[in-house]
Amino acid sequence: MCRTANGFDINGLGQLKDGRGNICPVTIILPTLAMETKDVEKFMELLDKKIYEAKDMLIERFEWICSQSSESAKFMYENGVMEGYIPEEGIVSALKHGTLALGQLGLADTLQILIGCDHTTGNGMVLAKRIEQLFKDRCAEFKNEYQLNFGVYYTPAENLCFTAMKKFKEKYGVIKNVSDKEFFTNSIHVPVWINMTPMKKIDIESQLTGYSSAGCITYVELEGSVKNNIEAIEAIVNYAMDKDIPYFALNVPNDMCTNCGYCDDIDKACPMCGSGEIRRLRRVTGYLTGDYKSAFNEGKQQEVEMRVKHEKF
């Protein structure tokens, strides 16, 4: 997975990154819990319960995966792709160094339901940090109790953002600033339609990325013309590094006319040959895709189309 990260390995490899990975994720759909409670304290109680249920699911999945023969991924184990494999001990000897990822979806939408604002506001950020602290505390607890690398995961939800919203609408209908679109907000991200500078977006999300040890991403959307302004790109990247963003991306449109091969930021038709057959390369959730209109469901397509450019400094 594109945003996979691995925290400190409790089973002997320390902070080693190579040869490790997320073994299995389970994602909690936060807005549904908010609608079931509509109260901050009741929400926190229900969330805590669901975190424990997610932990049980992760352990069950981990144990099932570890019960498989090494023949199920012969190349991986025989070539040391996963560090620590000992044939006599089975594949658990390697998989125990990976991460059990406890994921989440739709923080901004959840805050809207509970307190009427998201984490771009002071009140929203206070509650956001309380929610993320609970995830972090429980993962630390599970890690110590089970001697497995539980970690907080900011789920990309390539398909889940749409399928979860579809079920949410069927049950709760259209709610302003929550389900008046076809997707839930990606993990702890600032909603894509909110206009702000690159630095402001980094300022907000960097307050939350540190709660995650299993993976996250922060990105800013830029115009294609930024390729002519290397100083601006360097300034944004350096700012993200200074804010300790663990995984940062600049999203720049890259289009190609499939008729003549012209590449640039293309509007509706190719300026060279007039063709409307354009392949639009976009970073959608972390991955760079082909044309997002054919690679992703309608929820992700709408999210990409609603994204504003984070232009002004």
MITI-987008 format. One record per residue (C-alpha): residue in three letters; chain; x, y, z. Coordinates in nm, 4 decimals, m for minus. Layout:
N
+------+------+----------+----------+----------+
: miza : roba :        u :        v :        w :
+------+------+----------+----------+----------+
:  ALA :    A :        X :        Y :        Z :
...
+------+------+----------+----------+----------+
end
This chain:
313
+------+------+----------+----------+----------+
: miza : roba :        u :        v :        w :
+------+------+----------+----------+----------+
:  MET :    A :   0.0000 :   0.0000 :   0.0000 :
:  CYS :    A :   0.1295 :   0.3412 :  m0.0988 :
:  ARG :    A :   0.1336 :   0.4989 :   0.2457 :
:  THR :    A :   0.2514 :   0.1962 :   0.4412 :
:  ALA :    A :   0.4872 :   0.2769 :   0.7250 :
:  ASN :    A :   0.6383 :   0.0664 :   1.0005 :
:  GLY :    A :   0.7058 :   0.1912 :   1.3475 :
:  PHE :    A :   0.9505 :   0.0454 :   1.5956 :
:  ASP :    A :   0.9479 :  m0.3339 :   1.5741 :
:  ILE :    A :   0.8735 :  m0.4859 :   1.9132 :
:  ASN :    A :   1.0057 :  m0.8218 :   1.7894 :
:  GLY :    A :   1.3696 :  m0.7361 :   1.7445 :
:  LEU :    A :   1.4260 :  m0.5394 :   1.4231 :
:  GLY :    A :   1.3902 :  m0.2004 :   1.5868 :
:  GLN :    A :   1.3384 :   0.0849 :   1.3447 :
:  LEU :    A :   1.4485 :  m0.1139 :   1.0389 :
:  LYS :    A :   1.2248 :  m0.0331 :   0.7418 :
:  ASP :    A :   1.3423 :  m0.2789 :   0.4773 :
:  GLY :    A :   1.1895 :  m0.6240 :   0.4862 :
:  ARG :    A :   0.8757 :  m0.5167 :   0.6701 :
:  GLY :    A :   0.5235 :  m0.4125 :   0.5744 :
:  ASN :    A :   0.1593 :  m0.3864 :   0.6765 :
:  ILE :    A :   0.0321 :  m0.7409 :   0.7226 :
:  CYS :    A :  m0.3374 :  m0.6570 :   0.7395 :
:  PRO :    A :  m0.5502 :  m0.3429 :   0.7923 :
:  VAL :    A :  m0.8956 :  m0.2994 :   0.9447 :
:  THR :    A :  m1.0693 :   0.0355 :   0.8972 :
:  ILE :    A :  m1.3211 :   0.1988 :   1.1291 :
:  ILE :    A :  m1.5745 :   0.4207 :   0.9478 :
:  LEU :    A :  m1.5880 :   0.7094 :   1.1919 :
:  PRO :    A :  m1.8927 :   0.9030 :   1.0540 :
:  THR :    A :  m2.1198 :   0.6043 :   1.1089 :
:  LEU :    A :  m2.0240 :   0.5939 :   1.4769 :
:  ALA :    A :  m2.0888 :   0.9672 :   1.5003 :
:  MET :    A :  m2.4380 :   0.9277 :   1.3545 :
:  GLU :    A :  m2.5147 :   0.6439 :   1.5953 :
:  THR :    A :  m2.4286 :   0.8633 :   1.8939 :
:  LYS :    A :  m2.4492 :   1.2346 :   1.7955 :
:  ASP :    A :  m2.2720 :   1.3113 :   2.1207 :
:  VAL :    A :  m1.8987 :   1.3519 :   2.1757 :
:  GLU :    A :  m1.8712 :   1.1448 :   2.4951 :
:  LYS :    A :  m2.0946 :   0.8661 :   2.3666 :
:  PHE :    A :  m1.8991 :   0.8698 :   2.0415 :
:  MET :    A :  m1.5690 :   0.8274 :   2.2269 :
:  GLU :    A :  m1.7111 :   0.5332 :   2.4227 :
:  LEU :    A :  m1.8399 :   0.3650 :   2.1072 :
:  LEU :    A :  m1.5156 :   0.4326 :   1.9232 :
:  ASP :    A :  m1.3186 :   0.2713 :   2.2046 :
:  LYS :    A :  m1.5393 :  m0.0371 :   2.1797 :
:  LYS :    A :  m1.4921 :  m0.0536 :   1.8016 :
:  ILE :    A :  m1.1152 :  m0.0181 :   1.8369 :
:  TYR :    A :  m1.1110 :  m0.3272 :   2.0573 :
:  GLU :    A :  m1.3278 :  m0.5124 :   1.8043 :
:  ALA :    A :  m1.0914 :  m0.4069 :   1.5263 :
:  LYS :    A :  m0.8002 :  m0.5404 :   1.7325 :
:  ASP :    A :  m0.9707 :  m0.8793 :   1.7593 :
:  MET :    A :  m1.0275 :  m0.8824 :   1.3836 :
:  LEU :    A :  m0.6621 :  m0.7995 :   1.3183 :
:  ILE :    A :  m0.5403 :  m1.0790 :   1.5448 :
:  GLU :    A :  m0.7764 :  m1.3284 :   1.3807 :
:  ARG :    A :  m0.6562 :  m1.2282 :   1.0339 :
:  PHE :    A :  m0.2914 :  m1.2294 :   1.1408 :
:  GLU :    A :  m0.3200 :  m1.5791 :   1.2879 :
:  TRP :    A :  m0.4943 :  m1.7085 :   0.9755 :
:  ILE :    A :  m0.2259 :  m1.5620 :   0.7481 :
:  CYS :    A :   0.0474 :  m1.7093 :   0.9676 :
:  SER :    A :  m0.1145 :  m2.0540 :   0.9450 :
:  GLN :    A :  m0.0386 :  m2.0670 :   0.5734 :
:  SER :    A :   0.2542 :  m2.2545 :   0.4245 :
:  SER :    A :   0.5583 :  m2.0642 :   0.3015 :
:  GLU :    A :   0.4657 :  m2.2060 :  m0.0398 :
:  SER :    A :   0.1854 :  m1.9480 :  m0.0500 :
:  ALA :    A :   0.4513 :  m1.6809 :  m0.1154 :
:  LYS :    A :   0.7542 :  m1.8912 :  m0.1986 :
:  PHE :    A :   0.9559 :  m1.6161 :  m0.3662 :
:  MET :    A :   0.9023 :  m1.3705 :  m0.0817 :
:  TYR :    A :   1.0195 :  m1.6026 :   0.1944 :
:  GLU :    A :   1.3018 :  m1.7776 :   0.0089 :
:  ASN :    A :   1.4506 :  m1.4470 :  m0.1077 :
:  GLY :    A :   1.4254 :  m1.2553 :   0.2168 :
:  VAL :    A :   1.1708 :  m1.0026 :   0.0945 :
:  MET :    A :   1.0237 :  m1.0262 :   0.4434 :
:  GLU :    A :   1.3028 :  m1.0025 :   0.6997 :
:  GLY :    A :   1.3565 :  m1.2694 :   0.9658 :
:  TYR :    A :   1.2127 :  m1.5811 :   0.8024 :
:  ILE :    A :   1.3200 :  m1.9037 :   0.9790 :
:  PRO :    A :   1.1905 :  m2.2149 :   0.7979 :
:  GLU :    A :   1.1642 :  m2.4224 :   1.1148 :
:  GLU :    A :   0.9420 :  m2.1612 :   1.2798 :
:  GLY :    A :   0.7119 :  m2.0990 :   0.9854 :
:  ILE :    A :   0.6158 :  m1.7709 :   0.8232 :
:  VAL :    A :   0.5188 :  m1.6123 :   1.1541 :
:  SER :    A :   0.8939 :  m1.5673 :   1.2092 :
:  ALA :    A :   0.8873 :  m1.3041 :   0.9327 :
:  LEU :    A :   0.5341 :  m1.1682 :   0.9622 :
:  LYS :    A :   0.5705 :  m1.0834 :   1.3311 :
:  HIS :    A :   0.7991 :  m0.7969 :   1.2242 :
:  GLY :    A :   0.5239 :  m0.6397 :   1.0127 :
:  THR :    A :   0.2428 :  m0.4078 :   1.1196 :
:  LEU :    A :  m0.1182 :  m0.4762 :   1.2124 :
:  ALA :    A :  m0.2805 :  m0.1574 :   1.0871 :
:  LEU :    A :  m0.5774 :  m0.0099 :   1.2701 :
:  GLY :    A :  m0.7286 :   0.2265 :   1.0152 :
:  GLN :    A :  m0.9835 :   0.5043 :   1.0068 :
:  LEU :    A :  m1.1907 :   0.6938 :   0.7535 :
:  GLY :    A :  m1.3681 :   1.0306 :   0.7498 :
:  LEU :    A :  m1.2370 :   1.2377 :   1.0398 :
:  ALA :    A :  m1.3545 :   1.5722 :   0.8948 :
:  ASP :    A :  m1.7032 :   1.4336 :   0.8263 :
:  THR :    A :  m1.7209 :   1.2952 :   1.1801 :
:  LEU :    A :  m1.6330 :   1.6296 :   1.3358 :
:  GLN :    A :  m1.9055 :   1.7984 :   1.1312 :
:  ILE :    A :  m2.1625 :   1.5558 :   1.2694 :
:  LEU :    A :  m2.0480 :   1.5891 :   1.6297 :
:  ILE :    A :  m1.9670 :   1.9610 :   1.6646 :
:  GLY :    A :  m2.0575 :   2.1280 :   1.3352 :
:  CYS :    A :  m1.7037 :   2.2091 :   1.2189 :
:  ASP :    A :  m1.3949 :   2.0228 :   1.1011 :
:  HIS :    A :  m1.0315 :   2.0285 :   1.2114 :
:  THR :    A :  m0.9511 :   2.3413 :   1.0123 :
:  THR :    A :  m1.0982 :   2.5184 :   1.3171 :
:  GLY :    A :  m0.9598 :   2.5321 :   1.6703 :
:  ASN :    A :  m1.2493 :   2.3423 :   1.8290 :
:  GLY :    A :  m1.2370 :   2.0806 :   1.5568 :
:  MET :    A :  m0.8638 :   2.0245 :   1.6031 :
:  VAL :    A :  m0.9045 :   1.9789 :   1.9796 :
:  LEU :    A :  m1.1519 :   1.6952 :   1.9264 :
:  ALA :    A :  m0.9499 :   1.5544 :   1.6366 :
:  LYS :    A :  m0.6451 :   1.5223 :   1.8606 :
:  ARG :    A :  m0.8525 :   1.3543 :   2.1302 :
:  ILE :    A :  m0.9765 :   1.0967 :   1.8790 :
:  GLU :    A :  m0.6279 :   1.0324 :   1.7414 :
:  GLN :    A :  m0.4805 :   1.0041 :   2.0894 :
:  LEU :    A :  m0.7284 :   0.7271 :   2.1688 :
:  PHE :    A :  m0.6204 :   0.5370 :   1.8564 :
:  LYS :    A :  m0.2543 :   0.5851 :   1.9458 :
:  ASP :    A :  m0.2971 :   0.4852 :   2.3105 :
:  ARG :    A :  m0.4900 :   0.1698 :   2.2282 :
:  CYS :    A :  m0.2379 :   0.0622 :   1.9634 :
:  ALA :    A :   0.0449 :   0.1094 :   2.2148 :
:  GLU :    A :  m0.1517 :  m0.0986 :   2.4648 :
:  PHE :    A :  m0.2202 :  m0.3782 :   2.2140 :
:  LYS :    A :   0.1408 :  m0.3752 :   2.0949 :
:  ASN :    A :   0.2672 :  m0.4361 :   2.4458 :
:  GLU :    A :   0.0010 :  m0.6922 :   2.5378 :
:  TYR :    A :   0.0237 :  m0.9085 :   2.2260 :
:  GLN :    A :   0.3858 :  m0.8406 :   2.1304 :
:  LEU :    A :   0.2723 :  m0.7497 :   1.7807 :
:  ASN :    A :   0.3260 :  m0.4221 :   1.5952 :
:  PHE :    A :  m0.0151 :  m0.2571 :   1.6126 :
:  GLY :    A :  m0.0167 :   0.0883 :   1.4546 :
:  VAL :    A :  m0.2553 :   0.3696 :   1.3644 :
:  TYR :    A :  m0.3236 :   0.3720 :   0.9903 :
:  TYR :    A :  m0.4702 :   0.6613 :   0.7943 :
:  THR :    A :  m0.6582 :   0.4513 :   0.5413 :
:  PRO :    A :  m0.6444 :   0.5623 :   0.1747 :
:  ALA :    A :  m0.9880 :   0.4039 :   0.1125 :
:  GLU :    A :  m0.9594 :   0.3907 :  m0.2663 :
:  ASN :    A :  m1.2959 :   0.2121 :  m0.2911 :
:  LEU :    A :  m1.4232 :   0.2335 :   0.0667 :
:  CYS :    A :  m1.4637 :   0.6130 :   0.0515 :
:  PHE :    A :  m1.7502 :   0.5542 :  m0.1957 :
:  THR :    A :  m1.8955 :   0.2218 :  m0.0806 :
:  ALA :    A :  m1.9095 :   0.3386 :   0.2829 :
:  MET :    A :  m2.0768 :   0.6636 :   0.1805 :
:  LYS :    A :  m2.3319 :   0.4774 :  m0.0292 :
:  LYS :    A :  m2.4369 :   0.2675 :   0.2709 :
:  PHE :    A :  m2.4300 :   0.5762 :   0.4951 :
:  LYS :    A :  m2.6721 :   0.7605 :   0.2633 :
:  GLU :    A :  m2.9063 :   0.4636 :   0.2481 :
:  LYS :    A :  m2.9374 :   0.4729 :   0.6268 :
:  TYR :    A :  m2.9091 :   0.8427 :   0.7133 :
:  GLY :    A :  m2.9867 :   1.0313 :   0.3939 :
:  VAL :    A :  m2.8193 :   1.3490 :   0.2710 :
:  ILE :    A :  m2.6640 :   1.5600 :   0.5470 :
:  LYS :    A :  m2.5077 :   1.8963 :   0.4700 :
:  ASN :    A :  m2.1251 :   1.8984 :   0.4826 :
:  VAL :    A :  m2.1266 :   1.5220 :   0.5442 :
:  SER :    A :  m2.3138 :   1.3153 :   0.2850 :
:  ASP :    A :  m2.3936 :   1.5804 :   0.0238 :
:  LYS :    A :  m2.1223 :   1.4244 :  m0.1923 :
:  GLU :    A :  m2.0249 :   1.0750 :  m0.3078 :
:  PHE :    A :  m1.7232 :   1.0124 :  m0.0833 :
:  PHE :    A :  m1.5956 :   1.0328 :   0.2725 :
:  THR :    A :  m1.2884 :   1.2427 :   0.3385 :
:  ASN :    A :  m0.9630 :   1.0483 :   0.3200 :
:  SER :    A :  m0.8573 :   0.9664 :   0.6794 :
:  ILE :    A :  m0.7414 :   1.2860 :   0.8588 :
:  HIS :    A :  m0.7134 :   1.5044 :   0.5481 :
:  VAL :    A :  m0.8440 :   1.8565 :   0.5172 :
:  PRO :    A :  m1.1562 :   1.8349 :   0.2954 :
:  VAL :    A :  m1.0433 :   1.8697 :  m0.0639 :
:  TRP :    A :  m1.2738 :   2.1611 :  m0.1486 :
:  ILE :    A :  m1.1418 :   2.3961 :   0.1216 :
:  ASN :    A :  m0.9259 :   2.6694 :  m0.0302 :
:  MET :    A :  m0.6003 :   2.7378 :   0.1543 :
:  THR :    A :  m0.2289 :   2.7777 :   0.0958 :
:  PRO :    A :   0.0061 :   2.4776 :   0.0805 :
:  MET :    A :   0.1621 :   2.5849 :   0.4098 :
:  LYS :    A :  m0.1737 :   2.6119 :   0.5852 :
:  LYS :    A :  m0.2731 :   2.2596 :   0.4769 :
:  ILE :    A :   0.0622 :   2.1301 :   0.5996 :
:  ASP :    A :   0.0184 :   2.3199 :   0.9280 :
:  ILE :    A :  m0.3162 :   2.1503 :   0.9916 :
:  GLU :    A :  m0.2398 :   1.7929 :   0.8891 :
:  SER :    A :   0.1061 :   1.7898 :   1.0508 :
:  GLN :    A :  m0.0657 :   1.8224 :   1.3871 :
:  LEU :    A :  m0.2188 :   1.4768 :   1.3330 :
:  THR :    A :   0.0245 :   1.2742 :   1.1216 :
:  GLY :    A :   0.2430 :   1.2052 :   1.4241 :
:  TYR :    A :  m0.0300 :   0.9916 :   1.5780 :
:  SER :    A :   0.0156 :   0.7362 :   1.2993 :
:  SER :    A :   0.2873 :   0.4699 :   1.2955 :
:  ALA :    A :   0.1338 :   0.2442 :   1.0284 :
:  GLY :    A :   0.1051 :   0.4948 :   0.7450 :
:  CYS :    A :  m0.0253 :   0.8330 :   0.6328 :
:  ILE :    A :   0.0144 :   1.0847 :   0.3521 :
:  THR :    A :  m0.0150 :   1.4619 :   0.3193 :
:  TYR :    A :  m0.0301 :   1.6206 :  m0.0226 :
:  VAL :    A :  m0.0921 :   1.9616 :  m0.1759 :
:  GLU :    A :  m0.2499 :   2.0281 :  m0.5148 :
:  LEU :    A :  m0.0577 :   2.2535 :  m0.7533 :
:  GLU :    A :  m0.1042 :   2.3862 :  m1.1055 :
:  GLY :    A :   0.1043 :   2.2321 :  m1.3825 :
:  SER :    A :   0.2831 :   2.5642 :  m1.4247 :
:  VAL :    A :   0.4680 :   2.5048 :  m1.0966 :
:  LYS :    A :   0.7197 :   2.3016 :  m1.2954 :
:  ASN :    A :   0.8643 :   2.6377 :  m1.3992 :
:  ASN :    A :   0.9071 :   2.7491 :  m1.0383 :
:  ILE :    A :   1.1560 :   2.5149 :  m0.8744 :
:  GLU :    A :   1.2099 :   2.7580 :  m0.5857 :
:  ALA :    A :   0.8420 :   2.7328 :  m0.4901 :
:  ILE :    A :   0.8552 :   2.3525 :  m0.5005 :
:  GLU :    A :   1.1640 :   2.3486 :  m0.2801 :
:  ALA :    A :   1.0021 :   2.5896 :  m0.0342 :
:  ILE :    A :   0.6925 :   2.3695 :   0.0023 :
:  VAL :    A :   0.8902 :   2.0467 :   0.0411 :
:  ASN :    A :   1.1265 :   2.2037 :   0.2952 :
:  TYR :    A :   0.8304 :   2.3374 :   0.4914 :
:  ALA :    A :   0.6739 :   1.9897 :   0.5055 :
:  MET :    A :   1.0063 :   1.8447 :   0.6230 :
:  ASP :    A :   1.0352 :   2.1117 :   0.8909 :
:  LYS :    A :   0.6861 :   2.0149 :   1.0102 :
:  ASP :    A :   0.7984 :   1.6499 :   1.0310 :
:  ILE :    A :   0.5517 :   1.5205 :   0.7701 :
:  PRO :    A :   0.6523 :   1.1531 :   0.7281 :
:  TYR :    A :   0.5135 :   1.1112 :   0.3739 :
:  PHE :    A :   0.4581 :   1.4168 :   0.1580 :
:  ALA :    A :   0.3515 :   1.4591 :  m0.2041 :
:  LEU :    A :   0.3026 :   1.7375 :  m0.4549 :
:  ASN :    A :   0.0088 :   1.6689 :  m0.6862 :
:  VAL :    A :   0.0673 :   1.8204 :  m1.0290 :
:  PRO :    A :  m0.1574 :   1.7399 :  m1.3294 :
:  ASN :    A :   0.0172 :   1.5577 :  m1.6105 :
:  ASP :    A :  m0.1951 :   1.5063 :  m1.9196 :
:  MET :    A :  m0.1083 :   1.3422 :  m2.2507 :
:  CYS :    A :  m0.2883 :   1.3619 :  m2.5799 :
:  THR :    A :  m0.3201 :   1.0023 :  m2.6959 :
:  ASN :    A :  m0.3540 :   1.1218 :  m3.0559 :
:  CYS :    A :  m0.0304 :   1.3200 :  m3.0999 :
:  GLY :    A :   0.1586 :   1.2583 :  m2.7761 :
:  TYR :    A :   0.1633 :   1.6198 :  m2.6523 :
:  CYS :    A :   0.2151 :   1.6351 :  m2.2724 :
:  ASP :    A :   0.1238 :   1.9186 :  m2.0366 :
:  ASP :    A :  m0.1663 :   2.0449 :  m1.8276 :
:  ILE :    A :  m0.4395 :   2.0095 :  m2.0920 :
:  ASP :    A :  m0.7891 :   2.1579 :  m2.0623 :
:  LYS :    A :  m1.0634 :   1.9944 :  m2.2703 :
:  ALA :    A :  m0.8750 :   1.9515 :  m2.5983 :
:  CYS :    A :  m0.5145 :   1.9190 :  m2.7079 :
:  PRO :    A :  m0.3743 :   2.2617 :  m2.8053 :
:  MET :    A :  m0.1558 :   2.0969 :  m3.0710 :
:  CYS :    A :  m0.3985 :   1.8758 :  m3.2637 :
:  GLY :    A :  m0.7392 :   1.9553 :  m3.1125 :
:  SER :    A :  m0.8071 :   1.5976 :  m3.0041 :
:  GLY :    A :  m1.0249 :   1.5400 :  m2.7003 :
:  GLU :    A :  m0.8687 :   1.2013 :  m2.6321 :
:  ILE :    A :  m0.6656 :   1.2958 :  m2.3264 :
:  ARG :    A :  m0.5094 :   1.0623 :  m2.0696 :
:  ARG :    A :  m0.5084 :   1.2395 :  m1.7338 :
:  LEU :    A :  m0.2426 :   1.1231 :  m1.4907 :
:  ARG :    A :  m0.3309 :   1.2104 :  m1.1304 :
:  ARG :    A :  m0.2257 :   1.1160 :  m0.7800 :
:  VAL :    A :  m0.5556 :   0.9955 :  m0.6402 :
:  THR :    A :  m0.4765 :   0.8372 :  m0.3037 :
:  GLY :    A :  m0.0997 :   0.8084 :  m0.3125 :
:  TYR :    A :  m0.0634 :   0.6057 :  m0.6273 :
:  LEU :    A :  m0.0039 :   0.7715 :  m0.9614 :
:  THR :    A :  m0.2725 :   0.6307 :  m1.1894 :
:  GLY :    A :  m0.3594 :   0.6305 :  m1.5530 :
:  ASP :    A :  m0.6786 :   0.8206 :  m1.6339 :
:  TYR :    A :  m0.8549 :   0.8476 :  m1.2961 :
:  LYS :    A :  m1.1941 :   0.8409 :  m1.4706 :
:  SER :    A :  m1.1390 :   0.4788 :  m1.5678 :
:  ALA :    A :  m0.9201 :   0.3653 :  m1.2773 :
:  PHE :    A :  m1.1429 :   0.4665 :  m0.9833 :
:  ASN :    A :  m1.5079 :   0.4579 :  m0.8760 :
:  GLU :    A :  m1.7362 :   0.7602 :  m0.8983 :
:  GLY :    A :  m1.6657 :   0.8644 :  m0.5400 :
:  LYS :    A :  m1.2940 :   0.9048 :  m0.5988 :
:  GLN :    A :  m1.3590 :   1.0632 :  m0.9367 :
:  GLN :    A :  m1.5764 :   1.3271 :  m0.7719 :
:  GLU :    A :  m1.3174 :   1.3848 :  m0.5006 :
:  VAL :    A :  m1.0479 :   1.4536 :  m0.7610 :
:  GLU :    A :  m1.2770 :   1.6918 :  m0.9473 :
:  MET :    A :  m1.3635 :   1.8823 :  m0.6268 :
:  ARG :    A :  m0.9997 :   1.9375 :  m0.5290 :
:  VAL :    A :  m0.8889 :   2.2994 :  m0.5151 :
:  LYS :    A :  m0.5370 :   2.4100 :  m0.5979 :
:  HIS :    A :  m0.3263 :   2.5123 :  m0.2996 :
:  GLU :    A :  m0.1552 :   2.7952 :  m0.4807 :
:  LYS :    A :  m0.0982 :   3.1181 :  m0.2926 :
:  PHE :    A :   0.1749 :   3.1442 :  m0.0291 :
+------+------+----------+----------+----------+
end
